[in-house]
Amino acid sequence: MAQSIVSILPEILMTIFGLLLIVIDVLAAEDKKAGVGYFGIAFIILALLASIPPFNGFKIFGFNKMIVWDVYSYAFFLTFSFAYILSTLGSVDYLKERGINKGEYYIVMFFSVIGMMFMVSATDLTVFYLGLETMAISMYILAGYNKKDLLSNEAGIKYFIMGAFSSGIFLYGLTYVLGYTGSTKYHIIAEYIRTNGLSHYSIIFGLILMFAGFAFKISAVPFHMWAPDVYNGAPTPVAGFMTVAPKAAAFGGMIRFLMIAGMPASSKWQLFFAILAVLTMTYGNLVAIAQNNVKRMLAYSAISHAGYMLIGLVAANDYGYRAIALYTMIYAFMNIGAFTLLGVLKNKGIIDDERLESFAGLAKKHPLYSLAMLIFMFSLAGIPPLAGFIGKFYIFMAAIKAKIYWLAIIGVLNSAIACYYYMRVTVYMYFREAEYEVEANVRPAAFIATFIATIVVLLLTVFPSTFINIVKNMIV
């Protein structure tokens, strides 16, 4: 029993801290609710420091091998924590300006991280599903958090309905897998597949439904329909968080499932994910080109980035899985940085001004803002030598090492397409004259979030091998 408790010690710590946040929220005055977010940041850093596992293949299994704590879980916990810290800092002034700065916002986001941790640590489908629902319910609340905004209301309802539908599909598939193998534990499912293959319709049908549910969570085409409207309607810092953390959790959990349960049949599911990767990259990039609203453009680009990450999954090797972990970490900084800057843009009383035209001439009046946005746009486009290029390079190398050359070529072509719409933002900032006055006042909390994100993107650019070695040692 003691070993089981130790295996979920990080989640226990996070839960205790989450309950403390509720107490702090109750005690905090109405104008001090941002303090809940700052305490959340302190707590998540404490949990990170207290749960550092030793490297070299460290694993602690708990609850009859239903969950495991290892360096792989810790690597994704780092990504979730970075996303939480940056999104919280980016939210403080955004929420204050709109009169919706409540403590529960930071608490719900904090508890969503606990669900994500369970998704990645799970070695049993029931634990994975419980983590998935904890994360998903938190996301529904956050998407519709701004009750005064009709778009936010629509985002929350749409995400809830589509999310419930996809969870039902995943759960229905899970019952078929359980019926065929007699277990929800990953290693037992792997043993049944190794012995009996995928000849029976029930296991094939079950796995397809489960993968479809997974594809919905990462907004892969054709299960992406909800994503643009939800990302566009959600509060801007929430949209940044949603495009990074839940996606990383879904990939982390699915990689664990495929590494253990799906490995005996890897040649069968590779084609499924390869098709998803091509459709997702291409659709996301082509539709993003047509967008004149930058927030919506970033929403479609988030779909295309899920396609790039799927390439690492298709490779089905350690190199690919490490590439996904590295990519999610880099993506967290550059994408949340871009959303944080987008959240502070406004003109003549229009508080959520996300039109491309609003960026015209910004470089003259707000040079630091424009420089930071330029770094994020170039990095998201994958222009060398910035961090985004490093991430894409390792993703494409994973496909090359797996000898899936055609997929790597399609990935590179899609990156070239993506350059066009990311560059449009920088062209407007530096080469267009402003048609009206636009304000981009980055206040202290948002400034710190932007500063951290920019510095990390630049450090990854200058010292990529350091970060690559860290991820390599974590994903063993």
N, C-alpha and C positions, 0 to 999 in steps of 0.2 A: 504493500500500500504506500509505503514511504517513497518508493521509486516512482509510483504513479503521480504522487503529489509533486515530486521534483520535475517530472516531465512537463507539467503545466504550470510550473512556478512563474514564468513570465506572464502568462494569462491571469494567474491569481493576483500577481502584483498589480497588473493593469486594472483588474476589476476593483481591487481595494482603492486604488487611486481614483478610478471613475466614481466610486461611491463618495469618496472625499470631495470630489469636485461638486457633487450634488449639494453636500453640506455647505461648501464654500459659496455656492450660488445662492443658497437660501439666506446666508448671512450677509452677502454683499449688497451694498446699496445699489439703487437702480442705475446710477451714473458710474458705477465701478464694475460693471459686468465684464468688461474686457479683462479684469483680473482673473476671471475663471479661465480664460484662454491662456494667460501667462502661466497660471498654476498648472494647466494641462501640459504646457511645453516643459515645465520643470519636472513634472511627474514622468513624462514619457522619456526624458533624458535619464532620470533616475532608474527607470525600469530597464532601459537599454544598458546602462552601466552595470546594473545588478545581475543581468542575465547573460553576460558575455560567456559563451561556452568555449572550452578549450578546442583547438583545431585538431587536425589529424584524424578525421573520420569520427569525431565524437558523436555519440547517439545515446539518448535515454528514452526507452520505450515505456509507455504507461498504459494502464487500463487494458491489460491483455492485448497489447500491440494495436490499440486503436488510435494512438497518437504518439508522436515522437518529437523530441526537442534536439535539434542538431544545428550545425553551422549553416545549413541550407535555410532552415527556418529563420535563423538570426539574420541572414543576408536580406531576406525579404522584410523582416521586421525593421531593419534599417531603412529600407525604401519607404515603408509605410510611415515611419517616424519622420523622415525628411519631409514627406508630403504633408503630414499633419502640422509640423512646425511652420513650414513656409505658408501653408494655407491659412493657419491661424493668424500669423503676423499680417498676411495680406488681407484678412477679413476685418480686423479691428476698426479701421477708419471707414471702410466701405459700409459696415453695418451701422456705425454711428451716424454717418451722413444720411442714411435712409431711415433712421429711427427704429431700427430692428435689432439693436445690440443687446441680445438676451443671453444669459448664461447657458441655457439649454442648447444653443447652437454649438458651442464648443464641447459640451458634454456628449451630445449625439455623435459628433465627429470622432470623439475619443473612443466611444464604445464601438463605433464602426471598425476601428483599428483592431479591437479584440476579436471581432468576427473574422477579419482578414487573417489574423494570426492563426486561428483555428483551421481555416481553409488550407493554409500552407503546411501546418504541422500534422494534419490528419493523415492517418494510414487506414482509415475506415470511411466508407461512403456516408454513413450516418453522421459522423463528426464533421465531415466536409460540408454536408448539407446544412447542419446546424450553424456552422460558421458562415456559410453562404447567406442564409436567411437573416442572421444578425447583421451582417454587412448590408444586405439589400434593403431591409426595413429602415436602417439608418439613412441610406441614400435616398429613399423615397421622401423621408421627412425633410432632408436637407434640400432636395430639388425644389420642393414646394414651400420652402421656409419663408419666403417673402410673401406673406398673405395679402399685402396691399397691391401686389403686382399680378395682373391676370396671366401674364406669360409664365410666371413662376408657379401659379396655381395649376395651369395646364400641364406644365412640366412634371409636377408632382403626381398628378392624377394619371397622366399618360405613362409615366415610369412605373407607377404602382400596378396598373392594369397589365402592361406588357411584361413587367417583371414577374407578376404572379403567374401569368400564362407560361413564361419560360421555365419558372420553377416547377410548375406542374409537369411540363414536358420532361425535365431532368428527372423528377421523382418517378414518373411513369417508366422511363428507361431504367432507372435504378431497380424497380421492382422486377423487371425482366431479367436483369443481371443476377439479382438475388435468387430469383426462381430457378435459374439455370445452374448457378454455382453453389447455392445454398449458403452463401456468406456475403457480407459487405466488406470484409477485410481484404485489402489490396493483395497481400501475399497469397491468400487462398484463391482469389479470383485468378491470379497469375498461374497458380498450380493447375486449376481446372482448364484454363486455355491451353497451357503447355501440354496437358494430357489429351484433351479432347478437341483441341483446335477451335475454329470458328464455324464449324459446319452446321450447327443448329441455328435455326432462324431466330430463336428467342434471344440469344446472346448478341447476334448481329443487330437485331432490331433495338435491343436495349442500349447497346453502345452508341448506335446512331442517334437515338433520342437524347442520350446523355451529352454527346458531343454537340448536338444542336442547342441544348440548354447552355452549354459552355460558350458556344459561338455567340449567343445572345448577350451574355455577360460582357464579352469583350467587344461587342458591336461589330462583329464580322459580317460581311455581306453573304447571304441575303437576310441576315437577322439583325440588321442595323437600323431598321426604320425608325425606331424610337430615339436614336442617339442625337441627331441634329437638333430636333425640337427640344429635347430635354436639356442638352448642353446649353442651347441658346436661351431657354427660359429660366434656367436655374441661376441663382445669384452668381456673379462672375467668379469669386474665389472658390465657390462650391464646384463650379464647372471645371476649374483647374484641378481641384482635388479629385473629382469624379473621372476625369480623363486619365488619371495616373494611378491612384491607389487601388481602386476596385479592379482595374485591369491587371495590375501587377499581381494582385491576390488570385485572380482567376487563372492567370498563367502559372503562378507558383504552385497552386493546388493541382492543376491539370498536369503539369510536368511531373509532380510526385506520383500521380495516378498512373501516367503513361510509363514512367521509369520503372514502376514496380508491376502493376497489374497488366498494363498494356504491352510491356516489352516482348512477350512471346509472340505477339501478332503485329509487331511494328510495321512490317512491310504492307499490311492491309490498310492501316489507318493513315499512312503517310500520304497516299493519293488524295484522301478526303481533305486533309489539312493543306495540301499543296494547292488544290482548287480554291479553297477558302482564301488562302494567302493571295493568290493572283487576283481574284475577284475583289477582295477587300482593298488591296493596294490601289488597283486601277480605278475602281469606282470612287474611292475616297479622294484621290488626287484629281480626277477629271471633274468631279462636281465642285471641289474646292476652288478650281480655277474660275468658275462662274460666279462666285460669291463676292458681293461688294460690302458685306457686313463682316468685319474682321473676326468677331466672336463666332459667327457661323462658319467662317472659313477655317478657324482653328478647330471647330467641332468636326468638320469633314476631314481635316488633316489628322485628327485623333483616330478616325476610322482607318485611314491609310497607315498610320503608325502601328495599329494592331496587326495589319497585314505583314509589315516588316517583321514584327515579333513572331508571327506564325511561321516564318521561314526557319527560325531557330528550332521550332517544334518539329517541323517537317524533317530537318536534318537528323533528328532522333539520335544525337550523340552528345557526349559531355560538353563538347565545344559549343554546340548549339544551345544547350541549357545555360551554360555560363554566359553566352552572348546575350540571351534574353535577360538574365539577371543584371548584367552590365547595362543593357539598353534601358531597362525600366528605371535604373538608378539615374542615368544621365537624363532620360526623358522627364523625370520628376522635377529636376532643377530647371531645365530650359522651358518646359511647358507651363509650370506653375509661375515661373518668373514672368512669362509673357502674359498670362491671365491677370497677374497682380498689377502689371502696368496698364493693362486694358481697363481694369476696374477703377483707376483714378482719373481716367480721361473724361472731360465734360466741357460743354460750351454753352455759354449764355443761358444757364439754368437747366439745360438738358443734361440730366445727371448720368444717364446710361448712353453715352454717345459712342457707338462702336462702328460708325461708318468709315469706310476707307478714306473718304474725303477729309475726315477730321484729322488725319495724320499729315495733311499737306502743310509743309513749312514748319513742322514742329522742331526740326533740327536747329533753326535759328533762335527760337525762343526757349527751348528746353533741350540743350545739347546733351546733358547727361542722360535724360530720359530716352532720347532718341538713340544714343550710343548703346544703352542697355538693351533697348528693343531690337536694335540692329544685330547685336550679338546673339540674342535669342532666335531671331528669324534666320540668321545665317546658320546657326547650329541646328535648328529644326530642319533646315533644308539639307543638311549634311555636307556643307561646304568645308573642304579641308582648310586648316588642320583642326577646326573646332570640334568640341566633344561629340556633337551629333554625328560627325563623320566617323569618329572612332567607333561609336556604337553600331552604325550601319556597316562599317567595314567588317566588324567581327560577326555580324549577322550573316552577311553575304559569304564570308569565309567559311562559316559553318556549312552552308549549302555546297560550296565548292569541295570542302573536305568530304562531304557525303556523296560527292560526284553527281549532284543535282545541278548541273551547270545552267540549264535553261531557266531555273527558278532564280538563280543569282542574277542572270542577265535581265530578267523582267524586273527584278528589284532595283537594279541600277537604272534602268530606263524610267521607272517610276520616280526614282529620286531626282532625275533630271527634270521630269514634269513638275515635281513639287517646287523646284527652284523658282519657277515662274511666279506662283502666287505668293510665296514668301517674299520674293524680291519686290513685288508690287508695294508692300508696306514700306520698305526702305526707300523706294523711288519716290513715293509720296512725301516721306519725311524730309528727304534731302534735295529733291529736284522739282518739287511743285510749290507754287506760291499758295499761301493760306488764303482761302476765300472768306473766312470768318474767324473770330477769335476763339481759340481753344485753350483750356486750362489743363495742365497735367501736374498738379501739385502732389508730389509723393511725400506723404507725411511720415513721421518717424518709424512706425511699425512696418508700413509697406516698404519704406526705404531699406530697413534692415533685411526684410525678406528678399527684396530685389538685389541688395548688395551681396547677401550670402549666395543667392542663385548665380549671380554673375561671376563671383569669385570662384565658385566651384566649377562652373563651365570653363573658365579660363585655366584653372589648375589642371582640370582633366585634359585640356588642350596641350598644356606645357609638359605635364608629367603623366601621360596616359599609362605608362607601364606600371606606375605605383598602384593606381586604382585597379588595373587589370590583374595584377598579382594578388591584390586583396580579394577580389571576386573569385579568382582561380583557387585560392586557398579555402574560400568559404564553400564553394560548390564542389565538393569532393565526391 
